[in-house]
Amino acid sequence: MVTALLTFALYTGASALVHWYLWRRLVHDTALGARTARRCARALAVLAVLPPLAMATTRDLPQHIGRWIAWPGYVWLALLMYVTITLLLAEPLRLLIGRGGTSGRTADGDRTEARTQKVLAGVTEPGRGTPHDDVPGDMPGDEREHPAEGRAPTAGPARPTRRAVLARATAVTAGAAATSLVGHGMRTALGPPRLAHVRVPLARLGRRADGFRVAVVSDIHLGPILGERHTQRIVEIVNRAAPDAVAIVGDLVDGSVGHLGRAAAPLRHLKSRYGSYFVTGNHEYKSGAEPWIEEISDLGVRVLRNERVELPAFDLAGVNDLTGAEHGDGPDYEAALSDRDPERAVVLLAHQPVMVHEAARRGVDLQLSGHTHGGQLAPLGLLASLQQPAIAGLHEIDGTQLYVSRGTGFWGPPVRVGAPPDITVVELRSGNSRLSVPHL
């Protein structure tokens, strides 16, 4: 409970800063009028609470309750991100036009515009008449110079300034761009994962295992939005591919066994010749790793906890996620990879791509990973690349081949932009031929 409150406070502070920036650009700068501005400010204040509330609470709530918080909170979070990015990209233009709008004015021009704005607002300078050409209306000339006593000058709508016009155009553009991106991204994220195929040659792979096919599934992320139907769809896609083995490389859930056990149940129907295997991801440790390991084992999926199994002509090993170290259950490469036949190829299941550096030091032929979601929300993949050596696809790192799945689910916003979900059938080939580019 304390952790949830601290998380909520941290996220709320960050959300408040971003929403203040939105208020400045979308409300203050657009000069919408006092009443409209107050309404917009109240709406932004409410919206500012939704994302942190979703992030701090939905993991601990039953799925049927959590979805009422997750849907509005996370969809708005995606819209917020893209609106903010668009506004930030427009900042140089706003500054340029704002500077250009003042640099070319003369002092007389400034005074004339100021007097015009006052007249349009129904105010005249004390002790001076109103210029004939500046006053709207049909009053005779004498009345223009000397309005009748007790009669207010005719007021007209104030013209928006150049900055206000620019601010309104930018606001409309940002809203349209964000809505379009998020709408398309939701359709992508909630749609079926693409089935990709990639061939990976392994020099030490025995002939008996040539053509061995592993279905790689990652980042299913069962939670307040994704449930049993999502799992069932994944199982159906994998079974149609008829793999020799299934590798689930972490981040199955965002919640407890009590809340999401039913959503994971279809995993018991996975079919393959040599079985299904699982390694923990960082989200398992946030959701209760031990109960989930027991539950996954009961579904017929073998959990590789710093251990390996011998498959025809190669070894399949798995290590716990790095986050497990905070819970006394971190990766142990020595336990997983020691005392094995060095003539046999070894394929390692490890949730985070960054773990490939340690795998390479221990002579691993191929590492299968997830974690990154392929970036999920472009351009956030650029941030992920600062921590991980690869975001998606097949790579060679320090002599070890690394395949990173984009995953089948999502974390947070039900949106994927530039990173469609996938399930990959990795076909192991014996020999030293060139790496194969994945195809869909």
Buried (B, 14 or more C-beta within 10 A) or exposed (E): EEEEEEBBEEBBEEBBEBBEBBBEBBBBBBBBEEEEBEEBEEEBEEBBBBBBBBBBBBBBBBBEEBBEBBBBBBBBBBBBBBBBBBBEEBEEEBEEEBEEEEEEEEEEEEEBEEBBEBBBEEEBEEEEEBBEEBBEEEBEEEBBEEBEEEEEBBEEEEEBBEBBBBBBEBBEBBBEBBEEBBEEBBEBBBEBBBBBBBBBBBEBBBEEBBEBBBBBBBBBBBBBBBBBEBBBBBBEBBBEBEBBBBBBBBBBBBBBBEBBBBBBBBBEBBEBEBBBBBBBBBBBBBBBBEBBBEBBEEBEBBBBBBBBBEBEBBBBBBBBBBBBEEBEBBBBBEBBBEEBEEEBBBBBBBBBBBBBBBBBEBBBBBBBBBBBBBBBBBEBBEEBEEEBBBBBBBBEBEEBBBBBBBBBBBBBBBBBBBBBBBBBBBBBBBEEEEBBEBEE
